[in-house]
């Protein structure tokens, strides 16, 4: 979808095509960083829940 919008923008405003591609590239990098952060946060959250559950289970033994 972003690619289609970018092509349309470049065909209408050819002088600003470089600016548009830089903006889209920055946006894509930002979303990749956000996804990476979210999944690492999710992974560590699940890991910590399992780890603390095991600690509480082993404490009673």
PDB file of N, CA, C, O and CB in Angstrom:
ATOM      1  N   UNK A   1       0.824  -1.190   0.000  1.00  0.00           N
ATOM      2  CA  UNK A   1       0.000   0.000   0.000  1.00  0.00           C
ATOM      3  C   UNK A   1       0.866   1.251   0.000  1.00  0.00           C
ATOM      4  O   UNK A   1       0.581   2.202  -0.727  1.00  0.00           O
ATOM      5  CB  UNK A   1      -0.936  -0.001   1.201  1.00  0.00           C
ATOM      6  N   UNK A   2       1.912   1.260   0.802  1.00  0.00           N
ATOM      7  CA  UNK A   2       2.808   2.410   0.856  1.00  0.00           C
ATOM      8  C   UNK A   2       3.500   2.610  -0.475  1.00  0.00           C
ATOM      9  O   UNK A   2       3.686   3.743  -0.922  1.00  0.00           O
ATOM     10  CB  UNK A   2       3.842   2.237   1.965  1.00  0.00           C
ATOM     11  N   UNK A   3       3.882   1.513  -1.110  1.00  0.00           N
ATOM     12  CA  UNK A   3       4.563   1.607  -2.398  1.00  0.00           C
ATOM     13  C   UNK A   3       3.654   2.231  -3.451  1.00  0.00           C
ATOM     14  O   UNK A   3       4.112   3.042  -4.255  1.00  0.00           O
ATOM     15  CB  UNK A   3       5.031   0.224  -2.856  1.00  0.00           C
ATOM     16  N   UNK A   4       2.383   1.868  -3.460  1.00  0.00           N
ATOM     17  CA  UNK A   4       1.433   2.437  -4.421  1.00  0.00           C
ATOM     18  C   UNK A   4       1.278   3.928  -4.177  1.00  0.00           C
ATOM     19  O   UNK A   4       1.285   4.713  -5.125  1.00  0.00           O
ATOM     20  CB  UNK A   4       0.061   1.732  -4.324  1.00  0.00           C
ATOM     21  N   UNK A   5       1.139   4.331  -2.917  1.00  0.00           N
ATOM     22  CA  UNK A   5       1.016   5.750  -2.593  1.00  0.00           C
ATOM     23  C   UNK A   5       2.265   6.519  -2.992  1.00  0.00           C
ATOM     24  O   UNK A   5       2.174   7.645  -3.481  1.00  0.00           O
ATOM     25  CB  UNK A   5       0.747   5.932  -1.105  1.00  0.00           C
ATOM     26  N   UNK A   6       3.435   5.913  -2.786  1.00  0.00           N
ATOM     27  CA  UNK A   6       4.688   6.565  -3.151  1.00  0.00           C
ATOM     28  C   UNK A   6       4.787   6.751  -4.655  1.00  0.00           C
ATOM     29  O   UNK A   6       5.195   7.815  -5.121  1.00  0.00           O
ATOM     30  CB  UNK A   6       5.880   5.758  -2.643  1.00  0.00           C
ATOM     31  N   UNK A   7       4.417   5.726  -5.426  1.00  0.00           N
ATOM     32  CA  UNK A   7       4.464   5.853  -6.890  1.00  0.00           C
ATOM     33  C   UNK A   7       3.505   6.928  -7.379  1.00  0.00           C
ATOM     34  O   UNK A   7       3.838   7.686  -8.290  1.00  0.00           O
ATOM     35  CB  UNK A   7       4.128   4.513  -7.558  1.00  0.00           C
ATOM     36  N   UNK A   8       2.337   7.000  -6.792  1.00  0.00           N
ATOM     37  CA  UNK A   8       1.373   8.028  -7.159  1.00  0.00           C
ATOM     38  C   UNK A   8       1.926   9.409  -6.838  1.00  0.00           C
ATOM     39  O   UNK A   8       1.799  10.330  -7.645  1.00  0.00           O
ATOM     40  CB  UNK A   8       0.038   7.803  -6.432  1.00  0.00           C
ATOM     41  N   UNK A   9       2.533   9.561  -5.680  1.00  0.00           N
ATOM     42  CA  UNK A   9       3.109  10.845  -5.270  1.00  0.00           C
ATOM     43  C   UNK A   9       4.231  11.255  -6.216  1.00  0.00           C
ATOM     44  O   UNK A   9       4.316  12.420  -6.605  1.00  0.00           O
ATOM     45  CB  UNK A   9       3.636  10.768  -3.824  1.00  0.00           C
ATOM     46  N   UNK A  10       5.096  10.309  -6.591  1.00  0.00           N
ATOM     47  CA  UNK A  10       6.211  10.616  -7.492  1.00  0.00           C
ATOM     48  C   UNK A  10       5.700  11.016  -8.871  1.00  0.00           C
ATOM     49  O   UNK A  10       6.259  11.913  -9.502  1.00  0.00           O
ATOM     50  CB  UNK A  10       7.158   9.411  -7.610  1.00  0.00           C
ATOM     51  N   UNK A  11       4.643  10.361  -9.345  1.00  0.00           N
ATOM     52  CA  UNK A  11       4.117  10.705 -10.669  1.00  0.00           C
ATOM     53  C   UNK A  11       3.456  12.083 -10.668  1.00  0.00           C
ATOM     54  O   UNK A  11       3.454  12.766 -11.693  1.00  0.00           O
ATOM     55  CB  UNK A  11       3.113   9.645 -11.131  1.00  0.00           C
ATOM     56  N   UNK A  12       2.896  12.499  -9.530  1.00  0.00           N
ATOM     57  CA  UNK A  12       2.251  13.813  -9.467  1.00  0.00           C
ATOM     58  C   UNK A  12       3.271  14.914  -9.182  1.00  0.00           C
ATOM     59  O   UNK A  12       3.215  15.982  -9.791  1.00  0.00           O
ATOM     60  CB  UNK A  12       1.153  13.820  -8.391  1.00  0.00           C
ATOM     61  N   UNK A  13       4.202  14.661  -8.260  1.00  0.00           N
ATOM     62  CA  UNK A  13       5.202  15.655  -7.861  1.00  0.00           C
ATOM     63  C   UNK A  13       6.607  15.110  -8.103  1.00  0.00           C
ATOM     64  O   UNK A  13       7.255  14.664  -7.156  1.00  0.00           O
ATOM     65  CB  UNK A  13       5.024  16.047  -6.371  1.00  0.00           C
ATOM     66  N   UNK A  14       7.097  15.131  -9.347  1.00  0.00           N
ATOM     67  CA  UNK A  14       8.393  14.508  -9.638  1.00  0.00           C
ATOM     68  C   UNK A  14       9.579  15.195  -8.955  1.00  0.00           C
ATOM     69  O   UNK A  14      10.588  14.541  -8.694  1.00  0.00           O
ATOM     70  CB  UNK A  14       8.619  14.500 -11.120  1.00  0.00           C
ATOM     71  N   UNK A  15       9.484  16.485  -8.663  1.00  0.00           N
ATOM     72  CA  UNK A  15      10.611  17.182  -8.031  1.00  0.00           C
ATOM     73  C   UNK A  15      10.825  16.715  -6.593  1.00  0.00           C
ATOM     74  O   UNK A  15      11.954  16.724  -6.102  1.00  0.00           O
ATOM     75  CB  UNK A  15      10.379  18.697  -8.057  1.00  0.00           C
ATOM     76  N   UNK A  16       9.785  16.322  -5.936  1.00  0.00           N
ATOM     77  CA  UNK A  16       9.880  15.930  -4.523  1.00  0.00           C
ATOM     78  C   UNK A  16      10.052  14.426  -4.344  1.00  0.00           C
ATOM     79  O   UNK A  16       9.887  13.919  -3.234  1.00  0.00           O
ATOM     80  CB  UNK A  16       8.644  16.388  -3.774  1.00  0.00           C
ATOM     81  N   UNK A  17      10.375  13.713  -5.399  1.00  0.00           N
ATOM     82  CA  UNK A  17      10.443  12.250  -5.308  1.00  0.00           C
ATOM     83  C   UNK A  17      11.515  11.784  -4.338  1.00  0.00           C
ATOM     84  O   UNK A  17      11.305  10.814  -3.610  1.00  0.00           O
ATOM     85  CB  UNK A  17      10.705  11.653  -6.676  1.00  0.00           C
ATOM     86  N   UNK A  18      12.666  12.460  -4.314  1.00  0.00           N
ATOM     87  CA  UNK A  18      13.726  12.062  -3.387  1.00  0.00           C
ATOM     88  C   UNK A  18      13.273  12.256  -1.953  1.00  0.00           C
ATOM     89  O   UNK A  18      13.500  11.396  -1.102  1.00  0.00           O
ATOM     90  CB  UNK A  18      15.010  12.860  -3.650  1.00  0.00           C
ATOM     91  N   UNK A  19      12.641  13.369  -1.689  1.00  0.00           N
ATOM     92  CA  UNK A  19      12.138  13.646  -0.340  1.00  0.00           C
ATOM     93  C   UNK A  19      11.103  12.606   0.084  1.00  0.00           C
ATOM     94  O   UNK A  19      11.098  12.164   1.233  1.00  0.00           O
ATOM     95  CB  UNK A  19      11.526  15.055  -0.274  1.00  0.00           C
ATOM     96  N   UNK A  20      10.245  12.224  -0.824  1.00  0.00           N
ATOM     97  CA  UNK A  20       9.206  11.234  -0.514  1.00  0.00           C
ATOM     98  C   UNK A  20       9.821   9.881  -0.206  1.00  0.00           C
ATOM     99  O   UNK A  20       9.400   9.216   0.741  1.00  0.00           O
ATOM    100  CB  UNK A  20       8.217  11.105  -1.678  1.00  0.00           C
ATOM    101  N   UNK A  21      10.810   9.459  -0.985  1.00  0.00           N
ATOM    102  CA  UNK A  21      11.414   8.149  -0.748  1.00  0.00           C
ATOM    103  C   UNK A  21      12.172   8.130   0.572  1.00  0.00           C
ATOM    104  O   UNK A  21      12.175   7.115   1.268  1.00  0.00           O
ATOM    105  CB  UNK A  21      12.353   7.776  -1.898  1.00  0.00           C
ATOM    106  N   UNK A  22      12.813   9.242   0.925  1.00  0.00           N
ATOM    107  CA  UNK A  22      13.512   9.310   2.212  1.00  0.00           C
ATOM    108  C   UNK A  22      12.509   9.221   3.359  1.00  0.00           C
ATOM    109  O   UNK A  22      12.763   8.546   4.356  1.00  0.00           O
ATOM    110  CB  UNK A  22      14.339  10.615   2.319  1.00  0.00           C
ATOM    111  N   UNK A  23      11.377   9.897   3.220  1.00  0.00           N
ATOM    112  CA  UNK A  23      10.344   9.858   4.257  1.00  0.00           C
ATOM    113  C   UNK A  23       9.814   8.440   4.445  1.00  0.00           C
ATOM    114  O   UNK A  23       9.658   7.983   5.578  1.00  0.00           O
ATOM    115  CB  UNK A  23       9.191  10.809   3.903  1.00  0.00           C
ATOM    116  N   UNK A  24       9.538   7.745   3.352  1.00  0.00           N
ATOM    117  CA  UNK A  24       9.034   6.370   3.436  1.00  0.00           C
ATOM    118  C   UNK A  24      10.093   5.458   4.036  1.00  0.00           C
ATOM    119  O   UNK A  24       9.769   4.584   4.841  1.00  0.00           O
ATOM    120  CB  UNK A  24       8.611   5.853   2.044  1.00  0.00           C
ATOM    121  N   UNK A  25      11.357   5.647   3.656  1.00  0.00           N
ATOM    122  CA  UNK A  25      12.426   4.816   4.197  1.00  0.00           C
ATOM    123  C   UNK A  25      12.545   5.015   5.711  1.00  0.00           C
ATOM    124  O   UNK A  25      12.693   4.044   6.454  1.00  0.00           O
ATOM    125  CB  UNK A  25      13.765   5.141   3.504  1.00  0.00           C
ATOM    126  N   UNK A  26      12.482   6.267   6.170  1.00  0.00           N
ATOM    127  CA  UNK A  26      12.529   6.537   7.610  1.00  0.00           C
ATOM    128  C   UNK A  26      11.351   5.894   8.320  1.00  0.00           C
ATOM    129  O   UNK A  26      11.507   5.330   9.403  1.00  0.00           O
ATOM    130  CB  UNK A  26      12.540   8.045   7.875  1.00  0.00           C
ATOM    131  N   UNK A  27      10.178   5.977   7.715  1.00  0.00           N
ATOM    132  CA  UNK A  27       8.983   5.380   8.315  1.00  0.00           C
ATOM    133  C   UNK A  27       9.137   3.869   8.437  1.00  0.00           C
ATOM    134  O   UNK A  27       8.799   3.290   9.470  1.00  0.00           O
ATOM    135  CB  UNK A  27       7.737   5.718   7.484  1.00  0.00           C
ATOM    136  N   UNK A  28       9.649   3.227   7.379  1.00  0.00           N
ATOM    137  CA  UNK A  28       9.811   1.775   7.406  1.00  0.00           C
ATOM    138  C   UNK A  28      10.816   1.368   8.482  1.00  0.00           C
ATOM    139  O   UNK A  28      10.595   0.391   9.196  1.00  0.00           O
ATOM    140  CB  UNK A  28      10.263   1.257   6.029  1.00  0.00           C
ATOM    141  N   UNK A  29      11.927   2.115   8.602  1.00  0.00           N
ATOM    142  CA  UNK A  29      12.923   1.790   9.628  1.00  0.00           C
ATOM    143  C   UNK A  29      12.334   1.950  11.020  1.00  0.00           C
ATOM    144  O   UNK A  29      12.612   1.150  11.914  1.00  0.00           O
ATOM    145  CB  UNK A  29      14.167   2.679   9.476  1.00  0.00           C
ATOM    146  N   UNK A  30      11.521   2.984  11.204  1.00  0.00           N
ATOM    147  CA  UNK A  30      10.893   3.210  12.506  1.00  0.00           C
ATOM    148  C   UNK A  30       9.948   2.070  12.855  1.00  0.00           C
ATOM    149  O   UNK A  30       9.941   1.597  13.991  1.00  0.00           O
ATOM    150  CB  UNK A  30      10.135   4.543  12.515  1.00  0.00           C
ATOM    151  N   UNK A  31       9.148   1.623  11.887  1.00  0.00           N
ATOM    152  CA  UNK A  31       8.212   0.533  12.182  1.00  0.00           C
ATOM    153  C   UNK A  31       8.954  -0.767  12.456  1.00  0.00           C
ATOM    154  O   UNK A  31       8.514  -1.566  13.283  1.00  0.00           O
ATOM    155  CB  UNK A  31       7.230   0.339  11.022  1.00  0.00           C
ATOM    156  N   UNK A  32      10.081  -0.991  11.770  1.00  0.00           N
ATOM    157  CA  UNK A  32      10.875  -2.199  12.032  1.00  0.00           C
ATOM    158  C   UNK A  32      11.425  -2.152  13.452  1.00  0.00           C
ATOM    159  O   UNK A  32      11.397  -3.158  14.161  1.00  0.00           O
ATOM    160  CB  UNK A  32      12.035  -2.338  11.004  1.00  0.00           C
ATOM    161  N   UNK A  33      11.928  -0.986  13.876  1.00  0.00           N
ATOM    162  CA  UNK A  33      12.443  -0.862  15.237  1.00  0.00           C
ATOM    163  C   UNK A  33      11.341  -1.072  16.266  1.00  0.00           C
ATOM    164  O   UNK A  33      11.556  -1.724  17.287  1.00  0.00           O
ATOM    165  CB  UNK A  33      13.091   0.503  15.436  1.00  0.00           C
ATOM    166  N   UNK A  34      10.164  -0.521  15.999  1.00  0.00           N
ATOM    167  CA  UNK A  34       9.051  -0.675  16.932  1.00  0.00           C
ATOM    168  C   UNK A  34       8.636  -2.134  17.042  1.00  0.00           C
ATOM    169  O   UNK A  34       8.364  -2.623  18.139  1.00  0.00           O
ATOM    170  CB  UNK A  34       7.861   0.181  16.494  1.00  0.00           C
ATOM    171  N   UNK A  35       8.585  -2.836  15.900  1.00  0.00           N
ATOM    172  CA  UNK A  35       8.213  -4.257  15.930  1.00  0.00           C
ATOM    173  C   UNK A  35       9.253  -5.074  16.679  1.00  0.00           C
ATOM    174  O   UNK A  35       8.909  -5.955  17.466  1.00  0.00           O
ATOM    175  CB  UNK A  35       8.047  -4.803  14.505  1.00  0.00           C
ATOM    176  N   UNK A  36      10.535  -4.779  16.433  1.00  0.00           N
ATOM    177  CA  UNK A  36      11.610  -5.508  17.105  1.00  0.00           C
ATOM    178  C   UNK A  36      11.526  -5.300  18.608  1.00  0.00           C
ATOM    179  O   UNK A  36      11.659  -6.250  19.379  1.00  0.00           O
ATOM    180  CB  UNK A  36      12.987  -5.061  16.580  1.00  0.00           C
ATOM    181  N   UNK A  37      11.304  -4.051  19.028  1.00  0.00           N
ATOM    182  CA  UNK A  37      11.191  -3.755  20.456  1.00  0.00           C
ATOM    183  C   UNK A  37       9.996  -4.478  21.061  1.00  0.00           C
ATOM    184  O   UNK A  37      10.095  -5.045  22.149  1.00  0.00           O
ATOM    185  CB  UNK A  37      11.067  -2.240  20.687  1.00  0.00           C
ATOM    186  N   UNK A  38       8.868  -4.460  20.360  1.00  0.00           N
ATOM    187  CA  UNK A  38       7.654  -5.092  20.880  1.00  0.00           C
ATOM    188  C   UNK A  38       7.856  -6.592  21.063  1.00  0.00           C
ATOM    189  O   UNK A  38       7.495  -7.147  22.101  1.00  0.00           O
ATOM    190  CB  UNK A  38       6.468  -4.832  19.940  1.00  0.00           C
ATOM    191  N   UNK A  39       8.437  -7.255  20.048  1.00  0.00           N
ATOM    192  CA  UNK A  39       8.612  -8.703  20.149  1.00  0.00           C
ATOM    193  C   UNK A  39       9.649  -9.072  21.203  1.00  0.00           C
ATOM    194  O   UNK A  39       9.496 -10.086  21.883  1.00  0.00           O
ATOM    195  CB  UNK A  39       9.018  -9.280  18.799  1.00  0.00           C
ATOM    196  N   UNK A  40      10.702  -8.269  21.351  1.00  0.00           N
ATOM    197  CA  UNK A  40      11.678  -8.572  22.398  1.00  0.00           C
ATOM    198  C   UNK A  40      11.052  -8.359  23.774  1.00  0.00           C
ATOM    199  O   UNK A  40      11.327  -9.118  24.704  1.00  0.00           O
ATOM    200  CB  UNK A  40      12.944  -7.694  22.239  1.00  0.00           C
ATOM    201  N   UNK A  41      10.209  -7.327  23.909  1.00  0.00           N
ATOM    202  CA  UNK A  41       9.501  -7.080  25.168  1.00  0.00           C
ATOM    203  C   UNK A  41       8.557  -8.245  25.473  1.00  0.00           C
ATOM    204  O   UNK A  41       8.475  -8.712  26.610  1.00  0.00           O
ATOM    205  CB  UNK A  41       8.710  -5.744  25.102  1.00  0.00           C
ATOM    206  N   UNK A  42       7.852  -8.704  24.447  1.00  0.00           N
ATOM    207  CA  UNK A  42       6.929  -9.822  24.607  1.00  0.00           C
ATOM    208  C   UNK A  42       7.683 -11.088  25.010  1.00  0.00           C
ATOM    209  O   UNK A  42       7.249 -11.818  25.901  1.00  0.00           O
ATOM    210  CB  UNK A  42       6.142 -10.061  23.309  1.00  0.00           C
ATOM    211  N   UNK A  43       8.813 -11.343  24.349  1.00  0.00           N
ATOM    212  CA  UNK A  43       9.621 -12.523  24.653  1.00  0.00           C
ATOM    213  C   UNK A  43      10.107 -12.494  26.098  1.00  0.00           C
ATOM    214  O   UNK A  43       9.973 -13.482  26.820  1.00  0.00           O
ATOM    215  CB  UNK A  43      10.816 -12.616  23.697  1.00  0.00           C
ATOM    216  N   UNK A  44      10.673 -11.356  26.524  1.00  0.00           N
ATOM    217  CA  UNK A  44      11.200 -11.272  27.883  1.00  0.00           C
ATOM    218  C   UNK A  44      10.084 -11.330  28.917  1.00  0.00           C
ATOM    219  O   UNK A  44      10.286 -11.859  30.010  1.00  0.00           O
ATOM    220  CB  UNK A  44      12.005  -9.993  28.059  1.00  0.00           C
ATOM    221  N   UNK A  45       8.914 -10.797  28.591  1.00  0.00           N
ATOM    222  CA  UNK A  45       7.776 -10.878  29.508  1.00  0.00           C
ATOM    223  C   UNK A  45       7.357 -12.317  29.742  1.00  0.00           C
ATOM    224  O   UNK A  45       7.126 -12.721  30.882  1.00  0.00           O
ATOM    225  CB  UNK A  45       6.598 -10.076  28.969  1.00  0.00           C
ATOM    226  N   UNK A  46       7.257 -13.092  28.675  1.00  0.00           N
ATOM    227  CA  UNK A  46       6.890 -14.513  28.788  1.00  0.00           C
ATOM    228  C   UNK A  46       7.985 -15.278  29.527  1.00  0.00           C
ATOM    229  O   UNK A  46       7.692 -16.114  30.381  1.00  0.00           O
ATOM    230  CB  UNK A  46       6.650 -15.137  27.383  1.00  0.00           C
ATOM    231  N   UNK A  47       9.239 -14.993  29.201  1.00  0.00           N
ATOM    232  CA  UNK A  47      10.368 -15.662  29.849  1.00  0.00           C
ATOM    233  C   UNK A  47      10.362 -15.407  31.357  1.00  0.00           C
ATOM    234  O   UNK A  47      10.560 -16.329  32.148  1.00  0.00           O
ATOM    235  CB  UNK A  47      11.697 -15.187  29.235  1.00  0.00           C
ATOM    236  N   UNK A  48      10.136 -14.156  31.747  1.00  0.00           N
ATOM    237  CA  UNK A  48      10.141 -13.817  33.175  1.00  0.00           C
ATOM    238  C   UNK A  48       8.968 -14.469  33.908  1.00  0.00           C
ATOM    239  O   UNK A  48       9.113 -14.880  35.059  1.00  0.00           O
ATOM    240  CB  UNK A  48      10.091 -12.295  33.360  1.00  0.00           C
ATOM    241  N   UNK A  49       7.815 -14.569  33.257  1.00  0.00           N
ATOM    242  CA  UNK A  49       6.674 -15.237  33.893  1.00  0.00           C
ATOM    243  C   UNK A  49       6.985 -16.709  34.143  1.00  0.00           C
ATOM    244  O   UNK A  49       6.682 -17.235  35.214  1.00  0.00           O
ATOM    245  CB  UNK A  49       5.409 -15.102  33.018  1.00  0.00           C
ATOM    246  N   UNK A  50       7.580 -17.364  33.173  1.00  0.00           N
ATOM    247  CA  UNK A  50       7.932 -18.784  33.329  1.00  0.00           C
ATOM    248  C   UNK A  50       8.991 -18.946  34.413  1.00  0.00           C
ATOM    249  O   UNK A  50       8.895 -19.837  35.257  1.00  0.00           O
ATOM    250  CB  UNK A  50       8.442 -19.376  31.988  1.00  0.00           C
ATOM    251  N   UNK A  51      10.000 -18.080  34.384  1.00  0.00           N
ATOM    252  CA  UNK A  51      11.100 -18.157  35.345  1.00  0.00           C
ATOM    253  C   UNK A  51      10.603 -17.935  36.771  1.00  0.00           C
ATOM    254  O   UNK A  51      10.972 -18.682  37.677  1.00  0.00           O
ATOM    255  CB  UNK A  51      12.182 -17.128  34.998  1.00  0.00           C
ATOM    256  N   UNK A  52       9.769 -16.914  36.980  1.00  0.00           N
ATOM    257  CA  UNK A  52       9.263 -16.653  38.334  1.00  0.00           C
ATOM    258  C   UNK A  52       8.310 -17.756  38.788  1.00  0.00           C
ATOM    259  O   UNK A  52       8.276 -18.088  39.973  1.00  0.00           O
ATOM    260  CB  UNK A  52       8.550 -15.289  38.387  1.00  0.00           C
ATOM    261  N   UNK A  53       7.543 -18.326  37.871  1.00  0.00           N
ATOM    262  CA  UNK A  53       6.653 -19.432  38.234  1.00  0.00           C
ATOM    263  C   UNK A  53       7.468 -20.639  38.689  1.00  0.00           C
ATOM    264  O   UNK A  53       7.092 -21.312  39.648  1.00  0.00           O
ATOM    265  CB  UNK A  53       5.745 -19.817  37.043  1.00  0.00           C
ATOM    266  N   UNK A  54       8.581 -20.917  38.009  1.00  0.00           N
ATOM    267  CA  UNK A  54       9.442 -22.034  38.407  1.00  0.00           C
ATOM    268  C   UNK A  54      10.090 -21.766  39.757  1.00  0.00           C
ATOM    269  O   UNK A  54      10.228 -22.680  40.570  1.00  0.00           O
ATOM    270  CB  UNK A  54      10.522 -22.287  37.347  1.00  0.00           C
ATOM    271  N   UNK A  55      10.487 -20.525  40.006  1.00  0.00           N
ATOM    272  CA  UNK A  55      11.101 -20.187  41.294  1.00  0.00           C
ATOM    273  C   UNK A  55      10.115 -20.393  42.436  1.00  0.00           C
ATOM    274  O   UNK A  55      10.474 -20.942  43.477  1.00  0.00           O
ATOM    275  CB  UNK A  55      11.604 -18.736  41.289  1.00  0.00           C
ATOM    276  N   UNK A  56       8.875 -19.953  42.243  1.00  0.00           N
ATOM    277  CA  UNK A  56       7.859 -20.125  43.285  1.00  0.00           C
ATOM    278  C   UNK A  56       7.526 -21.599  43.488  1.00  0.00           C
ATOM    279  O   UNK A  56       7.260 -22.031  44.610  1.00  0.00           O
ATOM    280  CB  UNK A  56       6.588 -19.345  42.929  1.00  0.00           C
ATOM    281  N   UNK A  57       7.541 -22.363  42.412  1.00  0.00           N
ATOM    282  CA  UNK A  57       7.233 -23.786  42.510  1.00  0.00           C
ATOM    283  C   UNK A  57       8.355 -24.515  43.254  1.00  0.00           C
ATOM    284  O   UNK A  57       8.086 -25.399  44.067  1.00  0.00           O
ATOM    285  CB  UNK A  57       7.026 -24.399  41.103  1.00  0.00           C
ATOM    286  N   UNK A  58       9.598 -24.152  42.982  1.00  0.00           N
ATOM    287  CA  UNK A  58      10.740 -24.811  43.623  1.00  0.00           C
ATOM    288  C   UNK A  58      10.934 -24.361  45.067  1.00  0.00           C
ATOM    289  O   UNK A  58      11.572 -25.068  45.848  1.00  0.00           O
ATOM    290  CB  UNK A  58      12.007 -24.540  42.833  1.00  0.00           C
ATOM    291  N   UNK A  59      10.402 -23.207  45.435  1.00  0.00           N
ATOM    292  CA  UNK A  59      10.566 -22.695  46.795  1.00  0.00           C
ATOM    293  C   UNK A  59       9.860 -23.593  47.816  1.00  0.00           C
ATOM    294  O   UNK A  59      10.342 -23.752  48.938  1.00  0.00           O
ATOM    295  CB  UNK A  59      10.025 -21.261  46.890  1.00  0.00           C
ATOM    296  N   UNK A  60       8.740 -24.169  47.441  1.00  0.00           N
ATOM    297  CA  UNK A  60       7.969 -25.011  48.356  1.00  0.00           C
ATOM    298  C   UNK A  60       8.583 -26.374  48.598  1.00  0.00           C
ATOM    299  O   UNK A  60       8.178 -27.067  49.531  1.00  0.00           O
ATOM    300  CB  UNK A  60       6.591 -25.188  47.832  1.00  0.00           C
ATOM    301  N   UNK A  61       9.533 -26.775  47.799  1.00  0.00           N
ATOM    302  CA  UNK A  61      10.130 -28.122  47.929  1.00  0.00           C
ATOM    303  C   UNK A  61      11.198 -28.176  48.978  1.00  0.00           C
ATOM    304  O   UNK A  61      11.789 -29.232  49.203  1.00  0.00           O
ATOM    305  CB  UNK A  61      10.711 -28.573  46.617  1.00  0.00           C
TER     306      UNK A  61
END
